[in-house]
Amino acid sequence: MTQQTVSLIGAPTDIGAGHRGASMGPEALRVAGLGERLSARGLKVIDRGNLQGPLNPWLPPENGYRHLDEVAAWNMAVHTAVRQELQAGRIPVMLGGDHCLAIGSISAVADHCRDTGKKLRVLWLDAHADFNTANATPSGNIHGMPVACLCGNGPDVLTGIGSHRPSTSPQVFRQVGIRSVDEGEKKLVREAGMKIVDMRHIDEVGMKRAMEEVLADIDEDTHLHVSFDVDFLDPPDAPGVGTTVRGGPTYREAQLCMEMIADTGRLASLDIVELNPAYDVHNQTAELAVDLVESLFGKSTLIR
């Protein structure tokens, strides 16, 4: 079996967020030993360093969007970098930064799937659906809009990143852990037919059954992309995010989620986003994220 190569791509910006500090996320993940831990799992790890992009001007929204041009510039840089790694047969791991950056990474993955004839599946692990639009969002923060933009609902400068518009459809997404959706956004999500496994469903059927439903139709033709927003986790375990929402998956539930994804053997690209060291305690959230990413790449408690 050939050794898989993972490429770490830092995108140190909080350009789409409502709080400063996610720009420090890539370094916190490196300090927590992400590269070393994946190497210890038998993966070849290449750290590509950090992408460059505009500074955060920290301005109010214009026409419903904050920092639109800067967000577009960062996402173009992410798109190009992720696309290069995929074309070279490597597994890109985008270290965010805030979740607006998923527009760049997932549009690159979608283009790659069109080139290779693969079926795209995106697992969106998050407290939020991120399906807002300028009309629905109270804040204008674009980290609440990436799924909408990827599905063609957003400004041209974001929906046009990549070779195809829209980049994806709501059908490719499976959202897990959702527990905070804005009022206007609820209507949009329902109309789009987005498949959402919210915390109530996880409470009712358990994480195992919820993940079996989510992973049911993944086959050897599937490119599985995981977009892991650290606020997916319960805040007492993971305080280092700008948008904590109570009642997320426990440590054990999150581990099971990651292990079941690993069991598919189809993980082909990854985002780790919204880690905010400014809100963290002794880098514990970064260390937990690294622990979970190890499980995503096949670490399990028992020899299976």
N, C-alpha and C positions, 0 to 999 in steps of 0.2 A: 504494500500500500504506500502510495507516495505521501510524503510529508506535506501537510497543508501549511500555507504561508498566510500569516495575518499581518495586515498593514495598519498601524495606528496613525490616524490623521487628526491632529489637533485643530480645533476651530474655536479659538479663544475669544468669544464675543458674547455679550449680553444684549445685542442690538435689538432683538425682538421681545425682550422681557420687560416686566414692570418693576423689577428690582435689579440693582447692580450686583455683580459678583459671580454670575455664571461664567464669565470670561476666565475665571481662575480654575474652572473645572478640569480642563485637560491636565494641568500640572498636578492637581490633587490626586487624580487617578494614577498618574505616573509615580507620585510619592507613595501611594498605597501599593505600588508594586505590580501594576497590571501587566506590564511587559514580561517581567520575571516570572509571574505566576502562570501566564499562558505558555511561556517557554518550558516551564516545568511540566506542563501537560503534554509535551512532545510536539508543540507547534513551533514552526519557525516564525519569529516575530521581527518585523522591520518597523522601526519608529520613523515615520516620515517628518517628524517635527510638527511645527504649527503653520497653518495657512496664514496669509496676511490679508487684511481687509481694513475698511475704514473704521476709525474710532467711533465710539458711541457719542453722538452729539447731545443726547438726553434732552430732546425737544418734545413739545406736545404734539398730538396727532394733526396731520394735515389731510383733509378730505377722508377722514376715517381711518388713516393708517399712520402709525409712528415709524419714522426712519425708513420709509419705503425704499429709497434708492440705496441706502447702506445695506438693508436686508437683502436686496437683489444682488449687490456686489458680493456679499459673503456667500450667498447660495450658489452663485455662478462658480466661485472658487471651490466650494465643496463638491459641486456637480462634476467639475473637471477632474478633481483629484480622485474621487470615488470611481469615476468612469475608467480612469487610467489603471487603477488597481484591479478592477474587474476584468478589463481586457487582458491584463497580464496573468489572469488566473489566480489572483490572490483574494483573500477575504478582507474587505475594507471594514475597519472599525473606526467610526467617526466619533471623536471625543469632543462633545460640546462643553461649553456653549449652550445656548437656549434651544428650545425645540423648533423654532422657526427654521433651523438649519436642515431639518428633515426634508424640506422642499428640495434642496440641492441633492441630498444623498439618495432619496427615493426616486427622484426623476432620473438620476443616473442609473439606478438599478432597473427601473422600468425600461429605459432605453436598451440596457444590456439584455434584458429578457426578450425584447422585440428582436434584437440581433441574433439571439441564440435559440429562439423558439421555446423558451422556458415559460412556464406559468408562474406569475408573480403572486406571492402571498405575503402580506405585511401584517405582522403581529404588533399591535400598538399597545404597549404596556404603559398605562397612564391613569392618573386620577381624572383627567379631563379628555373630552372628545376632540378638542382642537378643530372644530368644524365651524368656527365663527366666520362671519363676513363683516365688512365695514359697517353694514346696516345693523347687524345683530350685536356687535361687540360694544360694551360700554367703554372700553379702555383704548381701543386702537392698537393694542400690543399684538404684533404679528405672530408671537409664539402661541397664540390661541387660534391661529388660522391655517396651519400647514396642511391639514388633511383636506380642508375645503379647497385650498389653492391647488393641491395635487389632483383633485377631482375637477378642476377647471373653473372653480368658483372663487374668483379673486381678481386682482389687478393684472393686466397683461404682462407686466414686467416680471411677475412671479409665476403666472400660469404658463408662460412661454419658455420657462427654463427647460432645456431638453429638446429633443427632436420631434416631440409629439404633443399635441394639445387636445384634450387634457392628457396629462402624463399617465394618470391611472383612473380607475373608477371606484366608487364606493364598495363594489363587490370584492375587490382584492383585500380589503381591510378586515381584520378581526380585532376589535378593541376589547381589552381585558383590564378590569380593575376600576372601571369608570364609576365616579361618584360625585362629580361636580360638572353640571352642564348648564350654561346660561339659558334663560327662558326662551329667547329668540332662537338659540342654537338647537333646542330640543325639537322644534318644528322642522328645522333644516335636516337634522339627523333622521327623523322619522320619514320625511319625504324622500330622502336619498336611499332609504332601505339599508342603512349601515348596520352591520352585525355587531352588536354590542353585548359583551358579557359584563354586566355591571356588578357592583359588590352585592347587591341583593341576590342576584342569581347565584353568585359564588357562595353566599351564606346559605341559600336554600339547597343547592345540590352538592356543594363542596368543590374544592379546587380541582380534584382529580377528574370528576365528571365534566366540569366546565371546560377543562383543557382538552379532554377527549373530544368534546363537541367542536372546539376551535381547530383541532389538528386533524379532524376526521378525513378530510379530502386531500391531504398532502400526499403526493406520490413522488416517484423518482424524477418526474419532469418539473417539479416545483422548485423555484428559487425562493427560499424562505428568508425574508428580511425581518429582523426584530428591531423595533424602535423603542428603546427602553428609557422612559422618563423616570428619573429617580423618585419623583413624587408619587409614582405608582405605589410605593411602599408606605407602611403606616408611620406617621411622623415620629412617634417615640423611638422607633428603630432608625429612622432616617431624617433627622432634623435639618440636614444641610441642603434644603431647597427653598426657593423663594415663595412657592405657592403650596404650602402644606394643606392637605385636606384629611381630616380625621377619618378613621375607619377603613384604612387600606389593608391589603393582605399582610398577614403576620410573616415573620421570618420564615417559618416552616412552609407556609403556603407559597411564598415567593420562591423558596428553594425547589419545591415540587413543580411549580410552573416552569422554572428554568430546566430542571432535569427532564421533564417530559418533552420540552422543545428539543433538548439535546438528543433524546432517544429517537427522534425522527431522522437524525443524520442529515438533515437538509439545510441547516443554518448556513447561509452563504454571504450575509452582510449584516452589519449591526451599527446602530446608533446608541451612544450612552450620553444622555443630555440632562440639562437642568440641575446638575450638581453645583451647589453654591457654597463654597468653603466659608464665605462670610457669615453664614448662618449655622455652620457645622460646629461640632464639639470634638476637638482632638482628631479631626479627619475621620471620624467613625463612619460617616455616610459613604465616603469614598471607599473605605475598607470594606464595608458591606456590599457596595456596588461591585467591587472587584471580586469578592467572594461569590456573588451571584453570577457574574460573568464567567468565572471558572466553571460553575455548574452548567452554564449554557454551552460551554465547550467540552462537557463530558465528565466533570468531576462528580462522582456520586459517593455516598457514604460507604456503601458496600461494594465489593467487587462483583459487578453484574455481567 
